[in-house]
């Protein structure tokens, strides 16, 4: 009988009691996962919070903001006691809306405090607890912008320069023209708060385009500042280009498509060369443009060029900037494109020189442009030299105005030996004619820079 009673006590008293003690005094802390949109927060934002406990369940969740020794409660929740054998709440999540203006919390540094406890018996029944602090900066004021440059005259397909001052650090800023953003850079002037942005209108943009300086701080406060500008009209001619079977037979079979292209591994017969050309002239052209323009992201924030840009010596213009091209084959239209540079022809394999001082960003084959060199002149201003038979520079080389960089050729989709010369600012090709013109440079670029430098002395 005693033996039976002993077994009964072990099974129904000691074992459950031991389990209860082990379970009741478990020592695993709750888990906190908090997500803030940024360390810099505006007056209104939303905080994501999830909490969990693997022991007896959640007891309390408390979220507050501490600023200048004043604590403001954002969330306070207590969960029901699960009891001896009950089931607790083990996970919970929240979207906590925060409106600092409702709590009269001013801008500046603050701390978000998160405290979570569970129903463990540890700590004289206070339970395990998890604690987390997030240092934040409350910022509700948009950046202040002051436009410094004057006379913003820009033509369709042309370039310009906007100079402005910011009154806040660590701000992303630049110039918006319609939906296109041109990054502003400091470093052109002795005052680090003064920024410069080269801008451009593409061949489709003209009168009616909206231009303004924009700035966004780390908290997401956005400022926009307009200024006076004048947009001049410019017309571009239209050319019809006949794509002969001879051209297709000569250029298209050897044109290597990118590996990711769905056409890349196809074997083209003479009948399908036209299909390949159409694919190249549309899809590959867009990819090549994107590849070239993306190089402006590697620009240096210093002015490396001086004076007007050089033109290929002894050359004649074959095609102009903004020319609208209609491609036809056997009288039937097969595509359209816009020529975003100037084609210059001289004798075959003539020497090509850097139009101005700068740093080589690329010397490589770029699809329809063939062997190409791209030079950065600073602040997102770059030049392009394409269809070269050879080049003598590599990425990272420093070049002076007039330095030899390669020879003209017929690489890419060129049908005759020539140089395709292009100028782009940030992510837009602009008319090279302006950069060859000292008077245009003096009136629209250099005079602005010199005037601001004088003001800052």
Helices and strands as residue ranges (DSSP letters): H 2-9, I 10-14, H 15-24, E 31-35, E 40-41, E 44-52, E 58-67, E 70-78, E 91-99, G 100-103, E 108-118, H 122-125, E 129-138, E 145-147, E 152-155, E 159-166, E 172-177, E 180-183, E 185-186, E 194-200, E 211-216, E 222-226, E 229-232, E 238-242, H 245-247, I 248-252, G 270-272, H 273-279, I 280-284, H 285-293, G 294-298, E 316-319, E 323-329, E 332-339, E 342-345, E 351-353, E 358-365, G 367-369, E 371-378, E 381-388, E 390-391, E 398-399, E 404-407, E 419-425, E 428-430, H 432-435, H 438-441, I 442-446, H 447-455
